[in-house]
Amino acid sequence: MARYEVIIFWSDDDAAFIAEVPELPGCMADGSTYREALANVEIVIDEWLQTAHDLGRPIPEPKGRLLYA
């Protein structure tokens, strides 16, 4: 499993939880629950990485925690 930071937040506009992966541009998913958003983004991370690999694009190394509250 990839070890990228995932940020999950509630979006009133989407009426869903949004899960974003800041280190992987465009990598995000949603879900009606926090856990569903997390499960969905784990699938999208794998797909993002596989697509980048297949296209010969660079894959960033996970940096760990990027944001601090």
PyMOL Python script that loads the backbone (N, CA, C, O; Angstrom):
from pymol import cmd

cmd.read_pdbstr("""\
ATOM      1  N   MET A   1       0.833  -1.183   0.000  1.00  0.00           N
ATOM      2  CA  MET A   1       0.000   0.000   0.000  1.00  0.00           C
ATOM      3  C   MET A   1       0.880   1.250   0.000  1.00  0.00           C
ATOM      4  O   MET A   1       1.889   1.312   0.703  1.00  0.00           O
ATOM      5  N   ALA A   2       0.491   2.229  -0.785  1.00  0.00           N
ATOM      6  CA  ALA A   2       1.223   3.487  -0.860  1.00  0.00           C
ATOM      7  C   ALA A   2       1.056   4.264   0.443  1.00  0.00           C
ATOM      8  O   ALA A   2       0.049   4.120   1.136  1.00  0.00           O
ATOM      9  N   ARG A   3       2.034   5.075   0.765  1.00  0.00           N
ATOM     10  CA  ARG A   3       2.018   5.810   2.034  1.00  0.00           C
ATOM     11  C   ARG A   3       1.960   7.318   1.816  1.00  0.00           C
ATOM     12  O   ARG A   3       2.755   8.076   2.371  1.00  0.00           O
ATOM     13  N   TYR A   4       1.016   7.725   1.009  1.00  0.00           N
ATOM     14  CA  TYR A   4       0.831   9.144   0.746  1.00  0.00           C
ATOM     15  C   TYR A   4      -0.153   9.741   1.744  1.00  0.00           C
ATOM     16  O   TYR A   4      -1.066   9.063   2.217  1.00  0.00           O
ATOM     17  N   GLU A   5       0.047  11.024   2.057  1.00  0.00           N
ATOM     18  CA  GLU A   5      -0.882  11.717   2.930  1.00  0.00           C
ATOM     19  C   GLU A   5      -2.233  11.833   2.235  1.00  0.00           C
ATOM     20  O   GLU A   5      -2.306  12.149   1.047  1.00  0.00           O
ATOM     21  N   VAL A   6      -3.299  11.575   2.983  1.00  0.00           N
ATOM     22  CA  VAL A   6      -4.669  11.722   2.495  1.00  0.00           C
ATOM     23  C   VAL A   6      -5.370  12.730   3.397  1.00  0.00           C
ATOM     24  O   VAL A   6      -5.335  12.613   4.622  1.00  0.00           O
ATOM     25  N   ILE A   7      -5.998  13.707   2.784  1.00  0.00           N
ATOM     26  CA  ILE A   7      -6.772  14.700   3.524  1.00  0.00           C
ATOM     27  C   ILE A   7      -8.242  14.447   3.225  1.00  0.00           C
ATOM     28  O   ILE A   7      -8.647  14.404   2.063  1.00  0.00           O
ATOM     29  N   ILE A   8      -9.033  14.280   4.267  1.00  0.00           N
ATOM     30  CA  ILE A   8     -10.459  14.011   4.106  1.00  0.00           C
ATOM     31  C   ILE A   8     -11.242  15.133   4.770  1.00  0.00           C
ATOM     32  O   ILE A   8     -10.975  15.502   5.914  1.00  0.00           O
ATOM     33  N   PHE A   9     -12.210  15.669   4.040  1.00  0.00           N
ATOM     34  CA  PHE A   9     -13.031  16.747   4.580  1.00  0.00           C
ATOM     35  C   PHE A   9     -14.455  16.626   4.034  1.00  0.00           C
ATOM     36  O   PHE A   9     -14.689  15.997   3.001  1.00  0.00           O
ATOM     37  N   TRP A  10     -15.384  17.232   4.740  1.00  0.00           N
ATOM     38  CA  TRP A  10     -16.772  17.260   4.308  1.00  0.00           C
ATOM     39  C   TRP A  10     -16.974  18.425   3.348  1.00  0.00           C
ATOM     40  O   TRP A  10     -16.506  19.533   3.610  1.00  0.00           O
ATOM     41  N   SER A  11     -17.668  18.183   2.235  1.00  0.00           N
ATOM     42  CA  SER A  11     -17.992  19.224   1.270  1.00  0.00           C
ATOM     43  C   SER A  11     -19.506  19.415   1.234  1.00  0.00           C
ATOM     44  O   SER A  11     -20.242  18.519   0.821  1.00  0.00           O
ATOM     45  N   ASP A  12     -19.962  20.585   1.666  1.00  0.00           N
ATOM     46  CA  ASP A  12     -21.392  20.888   1.570  1.00  0.00           C
ATOM     47  C   ASP A  12     -21.839  20.926   0.113  1.00  0.00           C
ATOM     48  O   ASP A  12     -22.937  20.477  -0.216  1.00  0.00           O
ATOM     49  N   ASP A  13     -20.978  21.468  -0.766  1.00  0.00           N
ATOM     50  CA  ASP A  13     -21.329  21.566  -2.190  1.00  0.00           C
ATOM     51  C   ASP A  13     -21.585  20.198  -2.806  1.00  0.00           C
ATOM     52  O   ASP A  13     -22.489  20.042  -3.627  1.00  0.00           O
ATOM     53  N   ASP A  14     -20.792  19.209  -2.412  1.00  0.00           N
ATOM     54  CA  ASP A  14     -20.928  17.860  -2.964  1.00  0.00           C
ATOM     55  C   ASP A  14     -21.797  16.954  -2.104  1.00  0.00           C
ATOM     56  O   ASP A  14     -22.179  15.865  -2.533  1.00  0.00           O
ATOM     57  N   ALA A  15     -22.110  17.401  -0.888  1.00  0.00           N
ATOM     58  CA  ALA A  15     -22.853  16.582   0.083  1.00  0.00           C
ATOM     59  C   ALA A  15     -22.169  15.230   0.261  1.00  0.00           C
ATOM     60  O   ALA A  15     -22.812  14.180   0.269  1.00  0.00           O
ATOM     61  N   ALA A  16     -20.843  15.289   0.404  1.00  0.00           N
ATOM     62  CA  ALA A  16     -20.052  14.064   0.535  1.00  0.00           C
ATOM     63  C   ALA A  16     -18.722  14.390   1.194  1.00  0.00           C
ATOM     64  O   ALA A  16     -18.295  15.544   1.243  1.00  0.00           O
ATOM     65  N   PHE A  17     -18.075  13.338   1.703  1.00  0.00           N
ATOM     66  CA  PHE A  17     -16.702  13.474   2.167  1.00  0.00           C
ATOM     67  C   PHE A  17     -15.792  13.412   0.947  1.00  0.00           C
ATOM     68  O   PHE A  17     -16.003  12.591   0.055  1.00  0.00           O
ATOM     69  N   ILE A  18     -14.790  14.270   0.905  1.00  0.00           N
ATOM     70  CA  ILE A  18     -13.820  14.311  -0.188  1.00  0.00           C
ATOM     71  C   ILE A  18     -12.469  13.888   0.374  1.00  0.00           C
ATOM     72  O   ILE A  18     -12.045  14.373   1.423  1.00  0.00           O
ATOM     73  N   ALA A  19     -11.805  12.993  -0.319  1.00  0.00           N
ATOM     74  CA  ALA A  19     -10.464  12.543   0.064  1.00  0.00           C
ATOM     75  C   ALA A  19      -9.493  12.965  -1.034  1.00  0.00           C
ATOM     76  O   ALA A  19      -9.644  12.578  -2.193  1.00  0.00           O
ATOM     77  N   GLU A  20      -8.495  13.760  -0.658  1.00  0.00           N
ATOM     78  CA  GLU A  20      -7.503  14.258  -1.605  1.00  0.00           C
ATOM     79  C   GLU A  20      -6.119  13.739  -1.243  1.00  0.00           C
ATOM     80  O   GLU A  20      -5.811  13.525  -0.071  1.00  0.00           O
ATOM     81  N   VAL A  21      -5.290  13.541  -2.262  1.00  0.00           N
ATOM     82  CA  VAL A  21      -3.901  13.122  -2.068  1.00  0.00           C
ATOM     83  C   VAL A  21      -3.027  14.238  -2.662  1.00  0.00           C
ATOM     84  O   VAL A  21      -2.776  14.250  -3.867  1.00  0.00           O
ATOM     85  N   PRO A  22      -2.565  15.171  -1.822  1.00  0.00           N
ATOM     86  CA  PRO A  22      -1.855  16.351  -2.328  1.00  0.00           C
ATOM     87  C   PRO A  22      -0.626  16.049  -3.184  1.00  0.00           C
ATOM     88  O   PRO A  22      -0.312  16.813  -4.097  1.00  0.00           O
ATOM     89  N   GLU A  23       0.064  14.964  -2.907  1.00  0.00           N
ATOM     90  CA  GLU A  23       1.303  14.655  -3.642  1.00  0.00           C
ATOM     91  C   GLU A  23       1.053  14.056  -5.023  1.00  0.00           C
ATOM     92  O   GLU A  23       1.972  13.964  -5.837  1.00  0.00           O
ATOM     93  N   LEU A  24      -0.196  13.647  -5.292  1.00  0.00           N
ATOM     94  CA  LEU A  24      -0.533  13.043  -6.576  1.00  0.00           C
ATOM     95  C   LEU A  24      -1.574  13.939  -7.251  1.00  0.00           C
ATOM     96  O   LEU A  24      -2.761  13.827  -6.944  1.00  0.00           O
ATOM     97  N   PRO A  25      -1.162  14.816  -8.154  1.00  0.00           N
ATOM     98  CA  PRO A  25      -2.075  15.781  -8.755  1.00  0.00           C
ATOM     99  C   PRO A  25      -3.340  15.141  -9.331  1.00  0.00           C
ATOM    100  O   PRO A  25      -3.281  14.191 -10.111  1.00  0.00           O
ATOM    101  N   GLY A  26      -4.480  15.694  -8.921  1.00  0.00           N
ATOM    102  CA  GLY A  26      -5.760  15.213  -9.426  1.00  0.00           C
ATOM    103  C   GLY A  26      -6.269  13.958  -8.763  1.00  0.00           C
ATOM    104  O   GLY A  26      -7.342  13.466  -9.111  1.00  0.00           O
ATOM    105  N   CYS A  27      -5.527  13.432  -7.820  1.00  0.00           N
ATOM    106  CA  CYS A  27      -5.911  12.172  -7.165  1.00  0.00           C
ATOM    107  C   CYS A  27      -6.861  12.475  -6.011  1.00  0.00           C
ATOM    108  O   CYS A  27      -6.455  13.001  -4.975  1.00  0.00           O
ATOM    109  N   MET A  28      -8.137  12.134  -6.210  1.00  0.00           N
ATOM    110  CA  MET A  28      -9.138  12.361  -5.168  1.00  0.00           C
ATOM    111  C   MET A  28     -10.317  11.433  -5.396  1.00  0.00           C
ATOM    112  O   MET A  28     -10.512  10.883  -6.480  1.00  0.00           O
ATOM    113  N   ALA A  29     -11.089  11.280  -4.342  1.00  0.00           N
ATOM    114  CA  ALA A  29     -12.291  10.449  -4.408  1.00  0.00           C
ATOM    115  C   ALA A  29     -13.284  11.005  -3.400  1.00  0.00           C
ATOM    116  O   ALA A  29     -12.953  11.873  -2.593  1.00  0.00           O
ATOM    117  N   ASP A  30     -14.503  10.492  -3.459  1.00  0.00           N
ATOM    118  CA  ASP A  30     -15.496  10.932  -2.492  1.00  0.00           C
ATOM    119  C   ASP A  30     -16.238   9.730  -1.934  1.00  0.00           C
ATOM    120  O   ASP A  30     -16.042   8.598  -2.375  1.00  0.00           O
ATOM    121  N   GLY A  31     -17.087   9.995  -0.965  1.00  0.00           N
ATOM    122  CA  GLY A  31     -17.897   8.939  -0.375  1.00  0.00           C
ATOM    123  C   GLY A  31     -18.931   9.546   0.554  1.00  0.00           C
ATOM    124  O   GLY A  31     -18.774  10.673   1.025  1.00  0.00           O
ATOM    125  N   SER A  32     -19.978   8.800   0.811  1.00  0.00           N
ATOM    126  CA  SER A  32     -21.032   9.308   1.684  1.00  0.00           C
ATOM    127  C   SER A  32     -20.629   9.254   3.154  1.00  0.00           C
ATOM    128  O   SER A  32     -21.247   9.905   3.996  1.00  0.00           O
ATOM    129  N   THR A  33     -19.573   8.462   3.465  1.00  0.00           N
ATOM    130  CA  THR A  33     -19.026   8.420   4.812  1.00  0.00           C
ATOM    131  C   THR A  33     -17.513   8.636   4.729  1.00  0.00           C
ATOM    132  O   THR A  33     -16.907   8.517   3.663  1.00  0.00           O
ATOM    133  N   TYR A  34     -16.927   8.953   5.875  1.00  0.00           N
ATOM    134  CA  TYR A  34     -15.476   9.135   5.957  1.00  0.00           C
ATOM    135  C   TYR A  34     -14.764   7.869   5.488  1.00  0.00           C
ATOM    136  O   TYR A  34     -13.834   7.929   4.684  1.00  0.00           O
ATOM    137  N   ARG A  35     -15.208   6.735   5.996  1.00  0.00           N
ATOM    138  CA  ARG A  35     -14.559   5.457   5.640  1.00  0.00           C
ATOM    139  C   ARG A  35     -14.737   5.109   4.170  1.00  0.00           C
ATOM    140  O   ARG A  35     -13.830   4.554   3.550  1.00  0.00           O
ATOM    141  N   GLU A  36     -15.892   5.430   3.610  1.00  0.00           N
ATOM    142  CA  GLU A  36     -16.116   5.162   2.188  1.00  0.00           C
ATOM    143  C   GLU A  36     -15.195   6.022   1.331  1.00  0.00           C
ATOM    144  O   GLU A  36     -14.641   5.545   0.341  1.00  0.00           O
ATOM    145  N   ALA A  37     -15.030   7.291   1.708  1.00  0.00           N
ATOM    146  CA  ALA A  37     -14.122   8.168   0.965  1.00  0.00           C
ATOM    147  C   ALA A  37     -12.694   7.635   1.036  1.00  0.00           C
ATOM    148  O   ALA A  37     -11.974   7.642   0.038  1.00  0.00           O
ATOM    149  N   LEU A  38     -12.285   7.172   2.220  1.00  0.00           N
ATOM    150  CA  LEU A  38     -10.940   6.617   2.376  1.00  0.00           C
ATOM    151  C   LEU A  38     -10.762   5.351   1.535  1.00  0.00           C
ATOM    152  O   LEU A  38      -9.745   5.195   0.859  1.00  0.00           O
ATOM    153  N   ALA A  39     -11.736   4.459   1.572  1.00  0.00           N
ATOM    154  CA  ALA A  39     -11.653   3.228   0.771  1.00  0.00           C
ATOM    155  C   ALA A  39     -11.591   3.557  -0.720  1.00  0.00           C
ATOM    156  O   ALA A  39     -10.828   2.941  -1.465  1.00  0.00           O
ATOM    157  N   ASN A  40     -12.388   4.522  -1.148  1.00  0.00           N
ATOM    158  CA  ASN A  40     -12.398   4.894  -2.565  1.00  0.00           C
ATOM    159  C   ASN A  40     -11.088   5.525  -2.996  1.00  0.00           C
ATOM    160  O   ASN A  40     -10.601   5.253  -4.093  1.00  0.00           O
ATOM    161  N   VAL A  41     -10.506   6.370  -2.142  1.00  0.00           N
ATOM    162  CA  VAL A  41      -9.258   7.020  -2.535  1.00  0.00           C
ATOM    163  C   VAL A  41      -8.102   6.014  -2.555  1.00  0.00           C
ATOM    164  O   VAL A  41      -7.155   6.195  -3.319  1.00  0.00           O
ATOM    165  N   GLU A  42      -8.156   4.976  -1.748  1.00  0.00           N
ATOM    166  CA  GLU A  42      -7.113   3.944  -1.810  1.00  0.00           C
ATOM    167  C   GLU A  42      -7.122   3.262  -3.175  1.00  0.00           C
ATOM    168  O   GLU A  42      -6.063   2.938  -3.712  1.00  0.00           O
ATOM    169  N   ILE A  43      -8.289   3.046  -3.731  1.00  0.00           N
ATOM    170  CA  ILE A  43      -8.401   2.459  -5.076  1.00  0.00           C
ATOM    171  C   ILE A  43      -7.849   3.436  -6.106  1.00  0.00           C
ATOM    172  O   ILE A  43      -7.106   3.045  -7.006  1.00  0.00           O
ATOM    173  N   VAL A  44      -8.217   4.712  -5.967  1.00  0.00           N
ATOM    174  CA  VAL A  44      -7.776   5.724  -6.926  1.00  0.00           C
ATOM    175  C   VAL A  44      -6.260   5.923  -6.861  1.00  0.00           C
ATOM    176  O   VAL A  44      -5.625   6.142  -7.893  1.00  0.00           O
ATOM    177  N   ILE A  45      -5.675   5.849  -5.664  1.00  0.00           N
ATOM    178  CA  ILE A  45      -4.214   5.945  -5.546  1.00  0.00           C
ATOM    179  C   ILE A  45      -3.554   4.835  -6.353  1.00  0.00           C
ATOM    180  O   ILE A  45      -2.628   5.093  -7.122  1.00  0.00           O
ATOM    181  N   ASP A  46      -4.021   3.607  -6.186  1.00  0.00           N
ATOM    182  CA  ASP A  46      -3.451   2.481  -6.942  1.00  0.00           C
ATOM    183  C   ASP A  46      -3.594   2.702  -8.444  1.00  0.00           C
ATOM    184  O   ASP A  46      -2.664   2.433  -9.205  1.00  0.00           O
ATOM    185  N   GLU A  47      -4.759   3.193  -8.872  1.00  0.00           N
ATOM    186  CA  GLU A  47      -4.973   3.453 -10.299  1.00  0.00           C
ATOM    187  C   GLU A  47      -4.077   4.588 -10.800  1.00  0.00           C
ATOM    188  O   GLU A  47      -3.536   4.509 -11.902  1.00  0.00           O
ATOM    189  N   TRP A  48      -3.918   5.647  -9.992  1.00  0.00           N
ATOM    190  CA  TRP A  48      -3.057   6.769 -10.362  1.00  0.00           C
ATOM    191  C   TRP A  48      -1.627   6.280 -10.570  1.00  0.00           C
ATOM    192  O   TRP A  48      -0.992   6.592 -11.577  1.00  0.00           O
ATOM    193  N   LEU A  49      -1.129   5.508  -9.604  1.00  0.00           N
ATOM    194  CA  LEU A  49       0.239   4.999  -9.676  1.00  0.00           C
ATOM    195  C   LEU A  49       0.429   4.065 -10.874  1.00  0.00           C
ATOM    196  O   LEU A  49       1.448   4.138 -11.560  1.00  0.00           O
ATOM    197  N   GLN A  50      -0.537   3.199 -11.126  1.00  0.00           N
ATOM    198  CA  GLN A  50      -0.435   2.272 -12.259  1.00  0.00           C
ATOM    199  C   GLN A  50      -0.444   3.030 -13.579  1.00  0.00           C
ATOM    200  O   GLN A  50       0.328   2.709 -14.483  1.00  0.00           O
ATOM    201  N   THR A  51      -1.303   4.027 -13.698  1.00  0.00           N
ATOM    202  CA  THR A  51      -1.363   4.823 -14.926  1.00  0.00           C
ATOM    203  C   THR A  51      -0.053   5.569 -15.151  1.00  0.00           C
ATOM    204  O   THR A  51       0.473   5.576 -16.264  1.00  0.00           O
ATOM    205  N   ALA A  52       0.477   6.195 -14.102  1.00  0.00           N
ATOM    206  CA  ALA A  52       1.753   6.906 -14.227  1.00  0.00           C
ATOM    207  C   ALA A  52       2.854   5.938 -14.656  1.00  0.00           C
ATOM    208  O   ALA A  52       3.663   6.262 -15.526  1.00  0.00           O
ATOM    209  N   HIS A  53       2.888   4.761 -14.052  1.00  0.00           N
ATOM    210  CA  HIS A  53       3.885   3.749 -14.413  1.00  0.00           C
ATOM    211  C   HIS A  53       3.738   3.350 -15.880  1.00  0.00           C
ATOM    212  O   HIS A  53       4.722   3.306 -16.618  1.00  0.00           O
ATOM    213  N   ASP A  54       2.506   3.061 -16.297  1.00  0.00           N
ATOM    214  CA  ASP A  54       2.253   2.623 -17.677  1.00  0.00           C
ATOM    215  C   ASP A  54       2.649   3.688 -18.694  1.00  0.00           C
ATOM    216  O   ASP A  54       3.097   3.361 -19.793  1.00  0.00           O
ATOM    217  N   LEU A  55       2.486   4.970 -18.330  1.00  0.00           N
ATOM    218  CA  LEU A  55       2.809   6.067 -19.240  1.00  0.00           C
ATOM    219  C   LEU A  55       4.256   6.543 -19.114  1.00  0.00           C
ATOM    220  O   LEU A  55       4.685   7.447 -19.831  1.00  0.00           O
ATOM    221  N   GLY A  56       5.005   5.925 -18.193  1.00  0.00           N
ATOM    222  CA  GLY A  56       6.400   6.308 -17.997  1.00  0.00           C
ATOM    223  C   GLY A  56       6.571   7.655 -17.315  1.00  0.00           C
ATOM    224  O   GLY A  56       7.606   8.304 -17.466  1.00  0.00           O
ATOM    225  N   ARG A  57       5.571   8.073 -16.573  1.00  0.00           N
ATOM    226  CA  ARG A  57       5.646   9.352 -15.866  1.00  0.00           C
ATOM    227  C   ARG A  57       6.276   9.155 -14.494  1.00  0.00           C
ATOM    228  O   ARG A  57       6.193   8.070 -13.918  1.00  0.00           O
ATOM    229  N   PRO A  58       6.908  10.210 -13.970  1.00  0.00           N
ATOM    230  CA  PRO A  58       7.538  10.085 -12.655  1.00  0.00           C
ATOM    231  C   PRO A  58       6.490   9.882 -11.556  1.00  0.00           C
ATOM    232  O   PRO A  58       5.393  10.438 -11.605  1.00  0.00           O
ATOM    233  N   ILE A  59       6.857   9.081 -10.580  1.00  0.00           N
ATOM    234  CA  ILE A  59       5.992   8.824  -9.431  1.00  0.00           C
ATOM    235  C   ILE A  59       6.690   9.407  -8.210  1.00  0.00           C
ATOM    236  O   ILE A  59       7.782   8.968  -7.850  1.00  0.00           O
ATOM    237  N   PRO A  60       6.062  10.399  -7.570  1.00  0.00           N
ATOM    238  CA  PRO A  60       6.709  11.020  -6.412  1.00  0.00           C
ATOM    239  C   PRO A  60       6.841  10.062  -5.234  1.00  0.00           C
ATOM    240  O   PRO A  60       5.971   9.227  -4.986  1.00  0.00           O
ATOM    241  N   GLU A  61       7.946  10.204  -4.520  1.00  0.00           N
ATOM    242  CA  GLU A  61       8.124   9.432  -3.289  1.00  0.00           C
ATOM    243  C   GLU A  61       7.224  10.038  -2.220  1.00  0.00           C
ATOM    244  O   GLU A  61       7.130  11.261  -2.115  1.00  0.00           O
ATOM    245  N   PRO A  62       6.560   9.200  -1.425  1.00  0.00           N
ATOM    246  CA  PRO A  62       5.728   9.748  -0.347  1.00  0.00           C
ATOM    247  C   PRO A  62       6.590  10.532   0.635  1.00  0.00           C
ATOM    248  O   PRO A  62       7.665  10.076   1.023  1.00  0.00           O
ATOM    249  N   LYS A  63       6.122  11.706   1.035  1.00  0.00           N
ATOM    250  CA  LYS A  63       6.864  12.546   1.959  1.00  0.00           C
ATOM    251  C   LYS A  63       6.331  12.454   3.385  1.00  0.00           C
ATOM    252  O   LYS A  63       6.950  12.967   4.317  1.00  0.00           O
ATOM    253  N   GLY A  64       5.196  11.806   3.552  1.00  0.00           N
ATOM    254  CA  GLY A  64       4.611  11.752   4.886  1.00  0.00           C
ATOM    255  C   GLY A  64       3.736  12.964   5.121  1.00  0.00           C
ATOM    256  O   GLY A  64       3.153  13.511   4.185  1.00  0.00           O
ATOM    257  N   ARG A  65       3.646  13.371   6.339  1.00  0.00           N
ATOM    258  CA  ARG A  65       2.752  14.461   6.705  1.00  0.00           C
ATOM    259  C   ARG A  65       3.219  15.775   6.104  1.00  0.00           C
ATOM    260  O   ARG A  65       4.352  16.202   6.323  1.00  0.00           O
ATOM    261  N   LEU A  66       2.332  16.414   5.341  1.00  0.00           N
ATOM    262  CA  LEU A  66       2.667  17.669   4.682  1.00  0.00           C
ATOM    263  C   LEU A  66       2.063  18.875   5.391  1.00  0.00           C
ATOM    264  O   LEU A  66       2.673  19.944   5.425  1.00  0.00           O
ATOM    265  N   LEU A  67       0.882  18.713   5.951  1.00  0.00           N
ATOM    266  CA  LEU A  67       0.169  19.830   6.556  1.00  0.00           C
ATOM    267  C   LEU A  67       0.054  19.640   8.055  1.00  0.00           C
ATOM    268  O   LEU A  67      -0.048  18.516   8.547  1.00  0.00           O
ATOM    269  N   TYR A  68       0.072  20.728   8.760  1.00  0.00           N
ATOM    270  CA  TYR A  68      -0.061  20.678  10.206  1.00  0.00           C
ATOM    271  C   TYR A  68      -1.222  21.565  10.626  1.00  0.00           C
ATOM    272  O   TYR A  68      -1.389  22.675  10.121  1.00  0.00           O
ATOM    273  N   ALA A  69      -2.008  21.065  11.546  1.00  0.00           N
ATOM    274  CA  ALA A  69      -3.169  21.844  12.032  1.00  0.00           C
ATOM    275  C   ALA A  69      -2.745  22.738  13.168  1.00  0.00           C
ATOM    276  O   ALA A  69      -3.567  23.472  13.716  1.00  0.00           O
TER     277      ALA A  69
END
""", "prot")
cmd.dss("prot")
cmd.show_as("cartoon", "prot")
cmd.util.cbc("prot")
cmd.orient("prot")
